[in-house]
Amino acid sequence: MKTIFWNLKKNNNIEIIQDIFICEKPDVMIFCEFDNLQIEELSNQINKLNYIYLATPGCNRISIFVKVDLNITLMNQEYYYSFIRISDLNEEDIFLITLHLSSQMYHHIDELKSYIRELRFNIDQSIGDSLEKNFFIIGDFNVNPFESPIIAYDGLCATNGRKPSKSVNTIKSKKNVYINPTWKLYSRNEFPGTIKYKRPSGSSFDVIEWHYLDQVIINQKLNENIKEETIYVLENTKNYKLFDKLNGKVFYSDHLPLVYSFIRS
């Protein structure tokens, strides 16, 4: 399965998007900050490529396009996130959670952590035990992989290790650990991130400029079943340049597309 997530910042160029579909051939393509007025136009174009628009009533911050042959069932639809079930007669179902959380420009990081904790609770309630079901999350968390809302027990509880302890215990409770493949991308120091901006503090005490606000999180069961995994930031299509590595400049949006694919054993 191959999934692409891209925050477009409303800089919608149908030709570029079409080129990504043609070059990358994703199973699922997810946009946020996509101009709803252009959904119909894009749908008309990519229908020819055997993709359809998947309406997610109640989740207004996400636009999802899927291959026509995927068996999709809509599940929880909230303002900031969408749950879908992808069924396959030959494989166990996979659950996909895609999201676009609010920015730290408008909400304190502790508020985001509280919301992510509620999201984690909803995943546990709606999908089930992460040791028994296959699911992954992809989207714009508006926090980095190393920040508290992602790594803390009382947040998403997502680690950077591939073979972590399956669960973490506190004085009164226990929680299964998620895994964050996005950490792989930090091996590149040319531009470790999908978006470039100065931290909200604007302080010289915090000099991080590139951020992986767009991330992939997987659960234990899926991690154990993956035979091959690929994650990368899309810099170019066949006909368009999305990133100028020499000058560190991003084109067409302030984010670059995040691509995640895996093959199950």
N, C-alpha and C positions, 0 to 999 in steps of 0.2 A: 504494500500500500504506500502511495506517495501523496503527501499533503503539502500544500504551500499556503503560507499566511503572509499577507501584505497589508500594512497600513498605508493607504494611498494619500491621506491628507487632502482628499477631494481633488487632487491633481489627476483626474481620470483621463487616460489616453487609451481609447479602445484598441488602437493598433498595437500598442505595447502589450496590453493584456492578452490580446489574441496571440501575439508572438510567444508569450510565456506558455500558453496552452499548447501551442504547436510544438515548441521546442522541448518543454519539460514533461508534457503528457501526464499531469497529475491525476490521481483519482478524485481528489477533493481540492478545490481552490477556495480560499477564504479571504475576504476583504473586510477591512474596517475603514471608516471614514470614506465610504464610497458613496458617490452622489446617486441617490435613489432614482433620480430622473433618467439616469443612464443604464439602469438595470435592464429595462426592456430592450434598449439598443444592443447592449452586450449579449443578452439572451438570444436575440435574433441572429447574431453573428456566430456565437459558439454552438448554437443548436446544430449547425452544419458540421461541427467537430464532434458531435455526439455527447454534448454536455447539456445539462438543464439547470435552471435556477431553482434552488430549494428554499421556498418561503419559510421563514421562522417567526411566526406571529408571536409578538411579545418580546422578541429580542431585536431591538431596533439598531443596535450598534454593529451588527455582523451581517455580511452578505455571503452566502454559500452557493457554490456551483459544484455539481457532482457529475460523474459519468452516468450516462443513461442506464447502464446495466447494473448499477449498484442498488442493492435492496436496502432502502433507508427507512427507518422509523423515527419520527420526531418524538422526543421525550421532553424534559423540562425546558421551558423557554422563559428566561428572565431577561430583564433589561440589558444586563451586562454579559450574559453568557447563554449558550445554546448547547443542549445535550442531544445527540443523535445516536441511534443504534445502527450499525452496519452489519447486515446478516449475510452469511455465505453458507451454502449447503455443505461445502467441503471443509469448512473451518468453524471454530467457535466464533460467536459474535464478538465484534469489537465495538466498544463505546467510545465516541469522540466528543470531547468537551472543547468548545472553542469560545474564546472570550476577548473582550476589549474593556479592561477596567479603566476607571477614571484616573486622570493625571494627578501627580503630586503638586501641580500648580493650583489645584482646587481642593485637594484633600490631603491631610497629613498622612505620613507613612503609617502611623499607628491605626488610622482609620482604614487604610487599605488592608492592613494586616487583619483587622477585625472582620472585614468583608471576605477576605480570602479564607479565614477560619470558618465562616458560615458556608462558603462554597465547598470547602472540604467536607463539612458535615452533610451537605446536600448530596455530594457524590457518594458518600458512605451509605446514605439512606436510600437513594434512588437506584444506584447501580449495584452496590454491595461490597463485600469484602475484597480488598485489593489483592488478596492471595488467591482468589477464586475466579475473578472476572478479568477480561482483557480490556484495558482502556488507556487512553492518553489524552493529554490536554495540550492545545496549541493556541497561542494568542499573544496579545499585548497586555502584559501584567502591569506595566508602568512602574515596575521595580526591577532591580537586577537579580541575577541568580544567587548572589552572595548576601542579599539583604534579608532582614528578619522575616518579612511576610512569607518568603519562600522557604527558608531553611529552619525556622523556629518550630518547635513542637506545637505551639499554639497558633501556628500559621498553616502553611501547606505541608510542612514536614517533608521537604524534598532534599535529598542529599546529592553530593557530587560523586559518590562512589558507585561502582557498578555491582559490587557484591557486598552491600551493607548488611547490618543486622536487619532482620525482617521487621522488627518492631522496636519501639522505644517505650520504656516504662517510666512513669512518674510516681509520685507518692500514692495517687488514687486512680490513675488511669493508664491505659495502654493504647498506642496508636501505631498502625503499620506505616512503614516508611515508603515514600515515593522516590523516584530517581529522575535526575535532571540531565539529559544528554547534552544540553546546551553548553555545559562546561567544556565539552570537547573543543568548542570554537575558540576558547581562550588560548589555544596553542598558537594562534596566529597573532602576531603583534603589529602587523601592518595597520589593521583597523579592527580591534576586538569589539565589534558591536554591529547592530543593525541601525542605530541612530546616533547622531552626534549632537550633543548639546552640553552646555555647562550645567553643573549641578545646581539645584535650586538655591543653595546657600550663596553661590557666587563667590565663595571664599577661597583664598589661596591655600587654605588647609585641606581642601578637597579638589584635586586637580584632574579627576576623571572626566574625560570628554566623550568617549565612545561607550555606549551602553547596549546590553542585550536585554532590552525591555520585552522584546519578542522572544518567547521561549517555548520549549517542548518539555513536558513532564510526562513520564510513563509510570505505570504501576508495576508491582513486583511480578505478577503473573505474566504480563506481556514481556517484561524484561527477560524472564526465564525462557520464553518461547521464541525470542528473536534470534535468527541465525545470522542475518546481516543487517546492518544499520548504517544509514548515511544521514548526516545533517550538514547543511552548508547555507551560506548566505549567497543569494543569486546576484552576481555582479553584472552579467551581460545576458542578452538573448542573441539570437542570430543576427537581428537587424538593429538592436538598440543597445546603447551603453548606459548601464544604470549607475555605475560607480567609476570615478576616476581615481585610481589607487595612488598615482603620483601626487595629486593635489588634495587627496582626502575629501573629494566632493561627491555628494550624492545627487542624482538627477531624478526628476519627475515626482519625487516625494521626499519627505525628510527621513523616511525609513527605507530599508532594503528588504526584499522578500526573503523569508525564512523557509527553507525547503527541508522536509523530513520524510524519509522513506525507510521501510523495513521489510524484510522477508521472514516469515515465521518458519520455524523448523518443523 
